[in-house]
Amino acid sequence: MSDDLRNARRVARLLRMLAGKIEEDPEFIKGIDIEDISVLSRKKKTEQSIDFDISKIYSEEGELALRQRLEQLDLKELKSIVRKHSFDSSRLAEKWKDKDRLIKLILERVSARNEKGQAFLKYP
């Protein structure tokens, strides 16, 4: 039997014993901070809802207006925009802590998409 299989069985046995203990005495779990255990909290990440259309603002009001709107958002909301619009396929921006960096990324991508759309409209 491989070490991986042996360790997997030990962990499974430990978890079954722990589950039994919790079922017998629900107070047992009070000392465990469940929020820190990612395996136990299988909550879906909820996307932050942004009440404005970034492409529309950019095309109608310009980059400065969009920058001002983005500066009002927090880090989570900016990351949500990046995810929602697929501005970062490598997902490196998920680790960024600098709002200005995220705003710059959003503005660059919105600008590029807008220019691509304008070029498309020029051809009949």
C-alpha positions, 0 to 999 in steps of 0.5 A, a space after each residue: 500500500 502506498 504512503 498516499 493511500 495510507 495517509 488518505 485512509 488515516 485522514 478519512 478515519 480521523 474525519 469520521 471520528 471527528 464527525 461522530 464526536 460533533 454529532 454526539 456533542 454539538 458544543 464540541 465545535 464551538 471552539 473551532 473557527 469554521 470560517 478559517 477552514 476552507 474545506 468546510 465552508 463551501 460558499 460560492 463567491 458572490 460577485 459584487 453587483 456594480 450598478 453602472 455599465 463601464 463600457 457605456 460610461 467610457 464610450 459616452 463620457 470618456 476615460 476620466 468619468 470612468 476613472 472617477 466612478 472606479 475610484 469610488 469602488 473598493 478593492 473587491 468591487 474592482 476585482 469583481 469587474 475584472 472577473 466579470 469582464 474577463 480582463 485578466 485571463 491569467 487571474 494574476 490581478 486577484 492577488 493585487 492589493 493596489 486599487 490604482 493598479 486595478 483601475 489602470 488595468 480596467 481602463 486599458 482593457 475597456 479602451 482596447 475593447 472600445 477601439 476594437 469596436 470602433 474599428 469594426 464599425 468603420 468597415 461596411 
